[in-house]
């Protein structure tokens, strides 16, 4: 990873020295491009790390155990979806990945759950499908890995020092989302 970072830095430095600088705009553009590439490379490393952690958790069946903790709550929130065990498993795994801050891993699981939930809806999203979207959008995160990766790549001394604020805001956003979804579902039907 360090080798790639040096090569990208050298490449952008060469471009910056060759580019004309009438007003400094091209230098600023190249500096911005260099920063963007460095951030992308740093984020690739973070994504690889946490995807590997998620795979280890899958191999140890830890994600299955975490998903089983969600099932009683999900059966109350999504009673129709909980009748199908595969749909419930996809929703549980999706929320588990969201809980661990692995939004990229959660996306395919959420799509699979939404596709299973949308069967028989005839082009209109059900209240439960809307609630799934709300839960995905406002997910509670115990470990905000992507945010911590961005903070680490930008030089934060302790990238995870924001955990209490993340826990509080994500909990409040989920509660507000659940309240709004239930409220809209109630008024939409009446």
C-alpha positions as YAML, in Angstrom:
chain: A
units: angstrom
residues:
- id: 1
  name: UNK
  ca: [0.00, 0.00, 0.00]
- id: 2
  name: UNK
  ca: [2.84, 2.39, 0.85]
- id: 3
  name: UNK
  ca: [4.48, 1.71, -2.52]
- id: 4
  name: UNK
  ca: [1.27, 2.64, -4.36]
- id: 5
  name: UNK
  ca: [0.93, 5.78, -2.29]
- id: 6
  name: UNK
  ca: [4.48, 6.88, -3.16]
- id: 7
  name: UNK
  ca: [3.97, 6.17, -6.85]
- id: 8
  name: UNK
  ca: [0.75, 8.20, -6.93]
- id: 9
  name: UNK
  ca: [2.43, 11.05, -5.04]
- id: 10
  name: UNK
  ca: [5.41, 11.06, -7.41]
- id: 11
  name: UNK
  ca: [3.10, 10.92, -10.43]
- id: 12
  name: UNK
  ca: [1.02, 13.89, -9.30]
- id: 13
  name: UNK
  ca: [4.18, 15.84, -8.39]
- id: 14
  name: UNK
  ca: [5.53, 15.30, -11.91]
- id: 15
  name: UNK
  ca: [2.23, 16.44, -13.40]
- id: 16
  name: UNK
  ca: [2.16, 19.48, -11.14]
- id: 17
  name: UNK
  ca: [5.70, 20.48, -12.15]
- id: 18
  name: UNK
  ca: [4.91, 20.10, -15.87]
- id: 19
  name: UNK
  ca: [1.56, 21.87, -15.81]
- id: 20
  name: UNK
  ca: [1.37, 25.57, -16.51]
- id: 21
  name: UNK
  ca: [0.14, 27.61, -13.59]
- id: 22
  name: UNK
  ca: [-1.47, 30.75, -15.00]
- id: 23
  name: UNK
  ca: [-3.56, 31.41, -11.92]
- id: 24
  name: UNK
  ca: [-2.71, 28.46, -9.76]
- id: 25
  name: UNK
  ca: [-5.97, 26.75, -10.69]
- id: 26
  name: UNK
  ca: [-4.28, 23.79, -12.32]
- id: 27
  name: UNK
  ca: [-2.07, 23.29, -9.28]
- id: 28
  name: UNK
  ca: [-5.09, 23.34, -7.00]
- id: 29
  name: UNK
  ca: [-6.88, 20.87, -9.28]
- id: 30
  name: UNK
  ca: [-3.92, 18.52, -9.28]
- id: 31
  name: UNK
  ca: [-3.55, 18.82, -5.51]
- id: 32
  name: UNK
  ca: [-7.21, 17.99, -5.11]
- id: 33
  name: UNK
  ca: [-6.84, 15.02, -7.44]
- id: 34
  name: UNK
  ca: [-3.81, 13.79, -5.49]
- id: 35
  name: UNK
  ca: [-5.70, 14.06, -2.22]
- id: 36
  name: UNK
  ca: [-8.68, 12.23, -3.68]
- id: 37
  name: UNK
  ca: [-6.52, 9.35, -4.94]
- id: 38
  name: UNK
  ca: [-4.73, 9.07, -1.59]
- id: 39
  name: UNK
  ca: [-8.06, 9.00, 0.24]
- id: 40
  name: UNK
  ca: [-9.41, 6.33, -2.13]
- id: 41
  name: UNK
  ca: [-6.35, 4.15, -1.61]
- id: 42
  name: UNK
  ca: [-6.58, 4.53, 2.15]
- id: 43
  name: UNK
  ca: [-10.28, 3.65, 2.06]
- id: 44
  name: UNK
  ca: [-9.56, 0.55, -0.04]
- id: 45
  name: UNK
  ca: [-7.28, -0.66, 2.72]
- id: 46
  name: UNK
  ca: [-9.92, -0.04, 5.37]
- id: 47
  name: UNK
  ca: [-12.58, -1.78, 3.29]
- id: 48
  name: UNK
  ca: [-10.30, -4.79, 2.76]
- id: 49
  name: UNK
  ca: [-9.58, -5.00, 6.48]
- id: 50
  name: UNK
  ca: [-13.19, -4.88, 7.59]
- id: 51
  name: UNK
  ca: [-14.40, -7.14, 4.80]
- id: 52
  name: UNK
  ca: [-11.83, -9.65, 6.02]
- id: 53
  name: UNK
  ca: [-13.06, -9.21, 9.58]
- id: 54
  name: UNK
  ca: [-16.61, -9.80, 8.39]
- id: 55
  name: UNK
  ca: [-15.52, -12.96, 6.57]
- id: 56
  name: UNK
  ca: [-13.82, -14.26, 9.72]
- id: 57
  name: UNK
  ca: [-16.99, -13.50, 11.65]
- id: 58
  name: UNK
  ca: [-18.99, -15.42, 9.01]
- id: 59
  name: UNK
  ca: [-16.64, -18.40, 9.23]
- id: 60
  name: UNK
  ca: [-16.97, -18.41, 13.04]
- id: 61
  name: UNK
  ca: [-20.78, -18.09, 12.72]
- id: 62
  name: UNK
  ca: [-20.60, -14.96, 14.85]
- id: 63
  name: UNK
  ca: [-22.76, -13.04, 12.36]
- id: 64
  name: UNK
  ca: [-25.39, -15.79, 12.62]
- id: 65
  name: UNK
  ca: [-25.42, -15.36, 16.40]
- id: 66
  name: UNK
  ca: [-25.66, -11.60, 16.07]
- id: 67
  name: UNK
  ca: [-28.49, -11.96, 13.55]
- id: 68
  name: UNK
  ca: [-30.34, -14.33, 15.91]
- id: 69
  name: UNK
  ca: [-30.34, -11.55, 18.52]
- id: 70
  name: UNK
  ca: [-32.28, -9.36, 16.07]
- id: 71
  name: UNK
  ca: [-34.92, -11.92, 15.18]
- id: 72
  name: UNK
  ca: [-37.31, -11.35, 18.14]
- id: 73
  name: UNK
  ca: [-37.31, -7.60, 17.51]
- id: 74
  name: UNK
  ca: [-37.68, -8.04, 13.75]
- id: 75
  name: UNK
  ca: [-40.63, -10.37, 14.20]
- id: 76
  name: UNK
  ca: [-42.43, -7.54, 15.99]
- id: 77
  name: UNK
  ca: [-41.37, -4.79, 13.57]
- id: 78
  name: UNK
  ca: [-41.81, -6.80, 10.37]
- id: 79
  name: UNK
  ca: [-44.40, -9.52, 11.06]
- id: 80
  name: UNK
  ca: [-45.14, -10.35, 7.40]
- id: 81
  name: UNK
  ca: [-41.47, -10.55, 6.40]
- id: 82
  name: UNK
  ca: [-40.65, -12.72, 9.42]
- id: 83
  name: UNK
  ca: [-42.93, -15.47, 8.09]
- id: 84
  name: UNK
  ca: [-40.31, -16.28, 5.45]
- id: 85
  name: UNK
  ca: [-37.14, -17.56, 7.11]
- id: 86
  name: UNK
  ca: [-34.87, -16.59, 4.18]
- id: 87
  name: UNK
  ca: [-36.19, -13.04, 4.16]
- id: 88
  name: UNK
  ca: [-35.77, -12.77, 7.91]
- id: 89
  name: UNK
  ca: [-32.22, -14.15, 7.63]
- id: 90
  name: UNK
  ca: [-31.35, -11.57, 4.93]
- id: 91
  name: UNK
  ca: [-32.80, -8.73, 7.01]
- id: 92
  name: UNK
  ca: [-30.98, -9.92, 10.13]
- id: 93
  name: UNK
  ca: [-27.67, -10.22, 8.29]
- id: 94
  name: UNK
  ca: [-28.21, -6.80, 6.71]
- id: 95
  name: UNK
  ca: [-28.85, -5.13, 10.06]
- id: 96
  name: UNK
  ca: [-25.88, -6.98, 11.59]
- id: 97
  name: UNK
  ca: [-23.57, -5.63, 8.88]
- id: 98
  name: UNK
  ca: [-25.01, -2.15, 9.39]
- id: 99
  name: UNK
  ca: [-24.46, -2.47, 13.14]
- id: 100
  name: UNK
  ca: [-20.80, -3.22, 12.50]
- id: 101
  name: UNK
  ca: [-20.49, -0.23, 10.19]
- id: 102
  name: UNK
  ca: [-20.03, -2.35, 7.07]
- id: 103
  name: UNK
  ca: [-22.41, -0.52, 4.78]
- id: 104
  name: UNK
  ca: [-20.78, -1.96, 1.65]
- id: 105
  name: UNK
  ca: [-21.33, -5.49, 2.91]
- id: 106
  name: UNK
  ca: [-24.87, -4.63, 4.02]
- id: 107
  name: UNK
  ca: [-26.02, -3.34, 0.63]
- id: 108
  name: UNK
  ca: [-26.31, -6.69, -1.19]
- id: 109
  name: UNK
  ca: [-28.04, -8.21, 1.84]
- id: 110
  name: UNK
  ca: [-30.49, -5.31, 1.96]
- id: 111
  name: UNK
  ca: [-31.21, -5.61, -1.75]
- id: 112
  name: UNK
  ca: [-31.84, -9.34, -1.39]
- id: 113
  name: UNK
  ca: [-34.19, -8.73, 1.56]
- id: 114
  name: UNK
  ca: [-36.03, -5.94, -0.30]
- id: 115
  name: UNK
  ca: [-36.46, -8.13, -3.39]
- id: 116
  name: UNK
  ca: [-37.90, -10.93, -1.28]
- id: 117
  name: UNK
  ca: [-40.18, -8.51, 0.57]
- id: 118
  name: UNK
  ca: [-41.41, -6.88, -2.66]
- id: 119
  name: UNK
  ca: [-42.78, -10.11, -4.09]
- id: 120
  name: UNK
  ca: [-46.52, -9.75, -4.37]
- id: 121
  name: UNK
  ca: [-46.53, -5.97, -3.82]
- id: 122
  name: UNK
  ca: [-47.54, -5.25, -7.44]
- id: 123
  name: UNK
  ca: [-45.30, -2.21, -7.87]
- id: 124
  name: UNK
  ca: [-46.15, -0.49, -4.60]
- id: 125
  name: UNK
  ca: [-43.85, -0.71, -1.61]
- id: 126
  name: UNK
  ca: [-45.43, -2.22, 1.48]
- id: 127
  name: UNK
  ca: [-45.20, -0.53, 4.87]
- id: 128
  name: UNK
  ca: [-42.68, -3.17, 5.95]
- id: 129
  name: UNK
  ca: [-40.50, -2.56, 2.90]
- id: 130
  name: UNK
  ca: [-40.53, 1.16, 3.66]
- id: 131
  name: UNK
  ca: [-39.59, 0.35, 7.25]
- id: 132
  name: UNK
  ca: [-36.65, -1.76, 6.01]
- id: 133
  name: UNK
  ca: [-35.43, 1.18, 3.95]
- id: 134
  name: UNK
  ca: [-35.70, 3.42, 7.02]
- id: 135
  name: UNK
  ca: [-33.77, 0.91, 9.16]
- id: 136
  name: UNK
  ca: [-31.06, 0.69, 6.51]
- id: 137
  name: UNK
  ca: [-30.79, 4.42, 6.02]
- id: 138
  name: UNK
  ca: [-30.70, 5.33, 9.71]
- id: 139
  name: UNK
  ca: [-28.79, 2.27, 10.89]
- id: 140
  name: UNK
  ca: [-27.40, 2.02, 14.40]
- id: 141
  name: UNK
  ca: [-23.63, 1.63, 14.19]
- id: 142
  name: UNK
  ca: [-21.50, 0.22, 16.97]
- id: 143
  name: UNK
  ca: [-18.33, 0.51, 14.91]
- id: 144
  name: UNK
  ca: [-18.40, 3.27, 12.28]
- id: 145
  name: UNK
  ca: [-15.56, 1.69, 10.30]
- id: 146
  name: UNK
  ca: [-15.86, 3.83, 7.17]
- id: 147
  name: UNK
  ca: [-15.92, 7.06, 9.13]
- id: 148
  name: UNK
  ca: [-13.00, 5.91, 11.27]
- id: 149
  name: UNK
  ca: [-11.09, 5.00, 8.10]
- id: 150
  name: UNK
  ca: [-11.62, 8.46, 6.65]
- id: 151
  name: UNK
  ca: [-10.55, 10.05, 9.93]
- id: 152
  name: UNK
  ca: [-7.44, 7.85, 10.10]
- id: 153
  name: UNK
  ca: [-6.46, 8.65, 6.51]
- id: 154
  name: UNK
  ca: [-6.77, 12.35, 7.28]
- id: 155
  name: UNK
  ca: [-4.46, 12.04, 10.28]
- id: 156
  name: UNK
  ca: [-6.80, 11.80, 13.28]
- id: 157
  name: UNK
  ca: [-4.90, 10.79, 16.42]
- id: 158
  name: UNK
  ca: [-7.76, 8.53, 17.59]
- id: 159
  name: UNK
  ca: [-10.19, 7.79, 14.75]
- id: 160
  name: UNK
  ca: [-12.65, 6.05, 17.07]
- id: 161
  name: UNK
  ca: [-12.91, 8.86, 19.65]
- id: 162
  name: UNK
  ca: [-16.27, 9.79, 18.12]
- id: 163
  name: UNK
  ca: [-17.98, 6.55, 19.21]
- id: 164
  name: UNK
  ca: [-20.31, 7.99, 21.90]
- id: 165
  name: UNK
  ca: [-21.55, 10.69, 19.54]
- id: 166
  name: UNK
  ca: [-22.08, 8.13, 16.75]
- id: 167
  name: UNK
  ca: [-23.95, 5.78, 19.09]
- id: 168
  name: UNK
  ca: [-26.25, 8.54, 20.33]
- id: 169
  name: UNK
  ca: [-26.99, 10.09, 16.94]
- id: 170
  name: UNK
  ca: [-27.51, 6.75, 15.20]
- id: 171
  name: UNK
  ca: [-29.87, 5.56, 17.95]
- id: 172
  name: UNK
  ca: [-31.85, 8.79, 17.78]
- id: 173
  name: UNK
  ca: [-32.00, 8.65, 13.97]
- id: 174
  name: UNK
  ca: [-33.35, 5.07, 14.06]
- id: 175
  name: UNK
  ca: [-35.96, 5.98, 16.67]
- id: 176
  name: UNK
  ca: [-37.03, 9.06, 14.71]
- id: 177
  name: UNK
  ca: [-37.16, 7.02, 11.50]
- id: 178
  name: UNK
  ca: [-39.23, 4.26, 13.11]
- id: 179
  name: UNK
  ca: [-41.62, 6.81, 14.57]
- id: 180
  name: UNK
  ca: [-42.01, 8.62, 11.24]
- id: 181
  name: UNK
  ca: [-42.48, 5.36, 9.29]
- id: 182
  name: UNK
  ca: [-45.13, 4.09, 11.69]
- id: 183
  name: UNK
  ca: [-46.84, 7.49, 11.73]
- id: 184
  name: UNK
  ca: [-46.93, 7.75, 7.91]
- id: 185
  name: UNK
  ca: [-48.10, 4.14, 7.62]
- id: 186
  name: UNK
  ca: [-50.95, 4.88, 10.01]
- id: 187
  name: UNK
  ca: [-52.10, 8.07, 8.25]
- id: 188
  name: UNK
  ca: [-51.53, 6.70, 4.75]
- id: 189
  name: UNK
  ca: [-53.95, 3.82, 5.36]
- id: 190
  name: UNK
  ca: [-56.65, 6.06, 6.88]
...
